[in-house]
Structures are given as C-alpha cells and as structure tokens.
Amino acid sequence: MSYKSGMAALNLEFTDTVPRTEYSAEFHWPLIKKVTGIDTAKEENRKEASREFIKKWDYAFMWHTVIGSSELKKRGRVTKMGHAAYQEGGTDFDTEVSCPFKDVEDVLNFDPYEEYGEVDINEIIREIEGDYEVQKTTYKDTVSMGGVYITLFSGFIEIFGWNMFLLAAGTDIDRFDKVIESYYRWIKQYYIAYAKSNVPVFMCHDDICWTSGSVMSPDWYRKAIFPRLKKLLEPLLEAGKKIIFTSDGNYTEFFDDIVDCGAHMLVMEPSCDMKLFADKYGKTHGFVGNADTRILLSGTKQDIYNEVKRCMHIGKKYPGFIIAVGNHIPSNTPVDNVLYYNEAYLELRKR
C-alpha cells in the first residue's frame, strides 16, 4: 500500500487508512531486529534488515535529498561545527570546530557563486537521476524522491556557521543580502537540474527556524528568503513536480509564505501548530507529522497513545495527511515504546 498511499496523499486522494513515514527508525538496529527477526548486530545484514523494516512499517515515502553539504565542501570554504552524538554508539560524534571566515567583513565580502562555481547542468541531471534509480530499486514499495538540503538558510548555516551568519546579517543586512543573492544564483542551478530531470517528487529542505520560532525578523524572511524560494520552485512547478517542504523548528508563522511559494506538502516537527495548518490548508495541501519524539523517548504508554490520537484527530479527515514522528526516532528510544507507538498507529489509522 505504501507507494499508492504516498502518491495518493501527494495528490490529495483519500485512502482507507492514514499513511505513515518515519525518520531514522530504519537505523534503530535493536528495533529493526525485533520487527524483522534479522540479526542486525552483523553489519552485513543491516541494509537488508533496514529495507525489510521499511516494508513492514509501510513507509509512504522515504525522506531523501541529494544536494547537501558535500556539494559545498568539494567546491570551496565551509565551516565545521562539530556534531553531537546521535547515532548508536556515538559514531557521528565530532569535536572538530573551525571557521574559514576570519571576521564579519570577510563574510560580507564573500561571493558564493564565484567561490562554488558554475555547474554542468547535464552532469547534475545524470547524478540525480542515477540516485533516483537507486532509491526506486532499494525501496520498491514506497515513494522515492530527490531534493536539495542546502536551499538557502541551511546553506548559510553550512557555509558560515551560526555565529558568523547571524553576526554578518545583523551587522549589515543590505550587504548580506548581496551574499544571499549570489548564493541563490548558485543553488538555482540544482533546482533547474531537478526541473529538467525525470525525478517526479522533490524535497525542498531549509531549516529556517529554531524550536522557539524565527531566527530573524519575519519581515526579513519575507524580503530576503521567501521571494527567492518562490523563484527557485517556479521551474519545478512548471515541470509538474510534486514539492515537499521541510524545516526544523517552529515555522508556524510562515505557513502562508511556504504555501505561497508553491509547496504541495509540508513536513512539521512537534513545535509547529499542525492543527492550525490543517484547519486552513488541509483541503488543498498535504502535511506530515507531528508526533513528539520526546514522548516516545520517556512517556508512558498512555502518553504515546494520546499523542498518536492527537495527530490522528487533526489529520485523519484530510486526504494529504501522513503521520510521522518528528523529529526522528533515534537509537536511544526504548524499543518497547516504539513498538507501542506502532500498535497505536495500527489501531487508529483507519479512516
């Protein structure tokens, strides 16, 4: 059902049950062993086990982007911000922190298009179409996609780091706008490539907010970010692509702006007001989320059931709703809690 239900949600068509997707659960190895029976302690079994888990849990789509920080790193300067332990065993823990920009003036003089350069559009198309074929082969029963992780805001974070980014924007917002414009012209190349490709579903990722809300003045977003985002999405819309937008944090105040930019479906963390979005846009747009991962981490069974019920009460009446735990089901989440979350989903998913 997963592929059909995912496409149905994107096309605002009702299915008998609410579809679901998850993030990171497919790398929660004790959980996967419990669900599939495959010994995930053996590294060589993990790819097969992960695919089998996704099939059993009937993912409506696999969240996926291709163009990310590696595209910046191989072309020019980026900031290294380190990384907290997230994956099992802390394998992703990184203490390396460095910034190649010596001061705010260095940031304000930076020209991203000159630094990262013109790309070969046809080469990028071959790359993203090749990735899409791998995705379809790997996850045969779910909706596959491509996408850009470093759209605008997330690109600035990768390049400058939070400190230099916010200092530069706050020091001279007009000069920093020239930096934004140059980066927009550079990243647009990848959006054009996706528009010309055979990839039908596009994930537009941009972490525009913190958990508490907007980082900068909302007026700044509406002047500097959303007009450019709208222009980035135009060729994709003209090509008939389905566009899913994702941001971390609470971007409730920007729902109208994201819809106006052209996104067909919005992915939300628990901090977003999903009910507000559903009430206003549920009949015209899809939305994904937003069960609270903290409840799965430390809540009781009743807490978990109530959280699934809350999401279903909001979304079940709308054809474009896909339930998911946001943000992620990390490896430290108790297996029994995740299994009970799944039981609650199976019990409550029928429309």
C-alpha positions in Angstrom: 0.0 0.0 0.0 2.9 2.4 0.8 3.6 3.7 -2.7 0.0 4.1 -3.6 -0.8 5.8 -0.3 2.1 8.2 -0.6 1.1 9.2 -4.1 -2.5 9.5 -3.0 -1.6 11.8 -0.2 0.5 14.0 -2.6 -2.4 14.1 -5.0 -4.9 14.8 -2.1 -6.8 11.5 -2.7 -8.3 9.6 0.3 -7.1 6.1 1.2 -8.9 3.8 3.7 -6.1 4.3 6.2 -3.8 7.2 7.1 -0.4 6.6 5.6 2.8 6.9 7.6 6.5 7.6 7.2 9.3 7.8 9.8 12.8 9.2 10.0 15.8 7.3 11.5 13.7 4.4 12.7 15.3 2.4 9.8 18.7 2.7 11.6 17.4 1.8 15.1 19.0 -1.6 15.0 17.5 -3.2 18.1 14.1 -2.1 16.9 14.7 -3.5 13.4 15.8 -6.8 14.8 12.7 -7.0 16.9 10.4 -6.2 13.9 12.2 -8.2 11.2 13.9 -11.0 13.1 17.1 -10.3 11.2 20.3 -10.2 13.2 21.3 -6.5 13.0 24.4 -7.0 15.1 26.0 -8.2 12.0 27.0 -5.3 9.8 26.4 -7.2 6.6 22.8 -7.8 7.4 21.8 -4.2 8.1 20.9 -3.0 4.6 18.6 -5.9 4.0 17.1 -5.6 7.5 16.5 -1.8 7.0 14.7 -2.4 3.7 12.6 -5.2 5.3 11.7 -2.9 8.2 10.6 -0.1 5.9 8.4 -2.6 4.0 6.9 -4.0 7.2 6.2 -0.5 8.6 4.8 0.6 5.2 6.5 3.9 4.7 4.5 6.1 2.4 7.7 7.9 1.3 11.4 7.8 2.0 12.6 11.3 3.1 15.7 12.0 0.9 17.8 14.7 -0.5 20.9 14.5 -2.8 22.4 18.0 -2.9 23.8 18.8 0.5 26.9 20.0 2.4 29.2 17.7 0.5 28.5 19.7 -2.6 29.8 22.8 -0.9 32.8 21.1 0.7 34.1 19.8 -2.6 33.9 23.3 -4.1 35.1 25.8 -1.5 35.1 27.0 2.0 32.6 25.8 4.7 32.5 26.0 8.5 33.0 22.9 10.6 30.6 23.0 13.6 31.3 19.5 15.0 28.4 17.1 15.8 26.7 15.8 18.9 26.3 12.1 19.4 23.1 10.9 17.7 23.7 7.6 16.1 24.1 4.3 18.0 27.4 4.2 19.8 28.1 7.9 19.1 29.7 7.1 15.8 28.8 10.5 14.5 30.3 12.5 17.4 32.7 15.1 16.1 34.7 17.7 18.1 36.2 19.5 15.1 35.1 23.1 15.0 36.6 25.7 12.6 35.5 28.7 10.6 37.4 29.8 7.4 35.9 33.3 7.7 38.2 35.4 9.9 35.6 38.2 10.7 32.3 39.7 9.7 33.8 41.7 6.9 35.1 38.5 5.4 31.6 37.2 5.3 30.1 40.3 3.8 32.7 40.3 1.0 32.1 36.6 0.2 30.7 35.8 -3.2 29.2 32.2 -3.1 28.6 32.0 -6.9 32.3 32.8 -7.6 33.5 30.5 -4.8 31.5 27.4 -5.7 31.3 28.0 -9.4 29.1 27.2 -12.3 28.0 23.5 -12.5 27.4 21.3 -15.5 23.6 21.0 -15.5 23.6 17.9 -17.6 26.1 16.2 -15.3 24.0 17.1 -12.3 20.9 15.7 -14.0 22.7 12.4 -14.6 23.8 12.3 -11.0 20.3 13.0 -9.5 18.6 10.6 -12.0 21.1 7.9 -11.1 20.4 8.4 -7.5 16.6 8.3 -8.1 17.0 4.9 -9.8 18.9 3.6 -6.8 16.2 4.9 -4.5 13.5 3.2 -6.5 15.4 -0.1 -6.6 16.2 0.0 -2.9 12.8 1.0 -1.7 10.4 -0.6 -4.2 7.3 -0.2 -2.2 7.5 3.4 -1.3 7.6 6.8 -2.9 11.2 7.8 -3.7 12.4 11.3 -4.3 15.3 13.6 -4.7 16.0 17.1 -3.3 18.1 19.9 -2.0 19.1 20.1 1.6 21.0 23.4 1.5 18.3 25.5 -0.2 19.0 29.0 1.3 19.0 29.3 5.1 20.6 25.9 5.6 23.3 26.8 3.1 24.2 29.8 5.1 24.5 27.7 8.2 26.8 25.2 6.5 29.0 27.9 4.9 29.3 30.4 7.8 28.2 28.6 10.9 25.5 30.1 13.2 27.8 32.8 14.8 29.2 34.3 11.6 25.9 34.0 9.8 23.9 35.9 12.4 26.7 38.4 13.1 27.0 39.3 9.4 23.3 39.5 8.8 22.8 41.7 11.9 25.8 43.9 11.1 24.9 45.0 7.6 21.7 43.4 6.3 21.9 45.1 2.9 25.4 43.9 2.2 24.5 40.4 3.4 21.6 40.5 1.0 24.1 40.6 -1.8 25.7 37.4 -0.3 22.2 35.8 -0.3 21.6 36.8 -3.9 24.9 35.3 -5.0 24.1 32.0 -3.2 20.6 32.0 -4.6 22.0 32.2 -8.2 24.4 29.3 -7.4 21.8 27.0 -5.8 19.3 27.7 -8.5 21.4 25.6 -10.9 20.4 22.5 -8.9 16.8 23.4 -8.9 16.9 23.9 -12.7 18.6 20.4 -13.0 15.8 18.8 -11.0 13.2 20.6 -13.1 14.7 19.1 -16.2 15.2 15.6 -14.6 12.8 12.6 -14.5 12.5 12.8 -10.7 8.8 13.4 -10.0 8.9 14.2 -6.3 11.2 16.9 -4.9 12.2 17.5 -1.2 12.9 21.2 -0.5 14.7 21.3 2.8 15.6 24.6 4.6 16.0 24.9 8.4 14.5 28.4 8.6 13.5 28.4 12.3 14.5 27.3 15.7 12.2 25.5 18.1 11.2 28.9 19.5 10.4 30.3 16.1 12.0 32.6 13.6 15.7 33.4 14.0 15.4 36.8 12.3 12.6 39.3 11.9 9.7 37.8 9.9 9.9 40.9 7.7 13.5 39.9 6.8 12.4 36.4 5.7 9.7 38.0 3.6 12.1 40.2 1.9 15.2 38.1 1.7 14.2 34.4 1.8 10.7 33.7 0.5 10.8 35.7 -2.8 13.9 33.8 -3.7 12.5 30.4 -2.6 9.4 31.1 -4.7 11.6 31.7 -7.8 13.6 28.5 -7.0 10.4 26.5 -7.0 8.9 28.0 -10.2 10.7 25.7 -12.7 9.8 22.7 -10.7 6.2 23.6 -10.6 6.2 24.4 -14.4 7.7 20.9 -14.9 4.9 19.3 -12.9 6.9 18.1 -9.9 5.4 17.4 -6.5 7.2 19.6 -3.9 7.5 18.7 -0.2 8.9 21.3 2.1 10.8 20.5 5.4 12.2 22.7 8.1 13.2 22.0 11.6 11.7 24.1 14.4 8.5 26.1 14.7 7.7 27.7 11.4 4.0 28.1 12.1 4.2 31.9 11.4 5.4 31.1 7.9 2.8 28.6 6.8 1.2 31.1 4.4 4.5 32.0 2.9 5.6 28.4 2.2 2.2 27.7 0.6 2.5 30.8 -1.5 6.0 29.7 -2.6 4.3 26.6 -4.2 4.9 23.7 -1.9 2.3 20.9 -2.1 3.1 19.2 1.2 4.7 20.5 4.5 6.7 18.3 6.9 6.4 19.5 10.5 8.1 18.9 13.8 6.0 18.8 17.0 6.7 22.5 17.7 4.6 23.5 14.6 0.9 24.1 15.1 -0.3 21.3 12.8 -4.0 21.9 13.7 -3.7 25.5 12.5 -2.3 24.3 9.2 -4.9 21.6 8.8 -7.8 23.9 9.5 -6.6 26.4 6.9 -4.9 24.3 4.2 -5.9 20.6 4.9 -8.2 20.5 1.8 -5.7 21.9 -0.6 -2.3 20.8 0.7 -0.6 17.8 2.3 1.1 17.8 5.7 3.3 15.3 7.5 3.9 14.9 11.3 4.0 15.7 14.0 4.1 13.2 16.9 6.5 14.2 19.6 9.6 12.1 19.7 10.2 13.1 23.3 7.0 11.3 24.3 8.3 8.1 22.7 11.6 8.6 24.5 10.3 9.0 28.0 6.5 8.9 28.1 4.1 6.2 29.3 2.0 4.0 27.0 -0.9 6.2 27.7 1.1 9.3 26.8 2.1 7.6 23.5 -1.4 6.6 22.7 -2.7 10.1 23.4 -0.1 11.6 21.1 -1.0 9.3 18.2 -4.6 10.1 18.9 -4.0 13.8 18.8 -2.3 13.6 15.4 -5.0 11.4 14.0 -7.7 13.7 15.3 -6.1 16.6 13.4 -5.2 14.8 10.2 -7.4 11.9 9.6 -10.2 14.0 8.0 -7.8 15.3 5.3 -6.5 13.3 2.3 -3.0 14.7 2.3 -2.1 13.8 5.9 0.8 11.4 6.6 1.6 10.7 10.2 5.3 10.6 11.4 7.3 11.1 14.5 9.1 14.4 14.2 12.0 14.9 14.6 13.2 11.3 14.2 13.1 8.1 16.2 16.7 8.0 17.4 18.5 4.9 18.6 18.2 5.7 22.3 14.4 5.5 22.1 13.2 2.4 24.1 12.2 -0.4 21.7 9.0 -1.2 23.6 7.9 2.4 23.4 8.4 2.5 19.6 6.6 -0.8 19.2 3.7 0.5 21.2 3.6 3.7 19.1 3.3 1.4 16.1 0.4 -0.5 17.8 -1.4 2.7 18.5 -0.9 3.8 14.8 -2.3 0.5 13.5 -5.3 0.8 15.9 -6.1 4.4 15.0 -5.1 4.6 11.3 -8.5 3.6 9.8 -10.5 6.5 8.4 
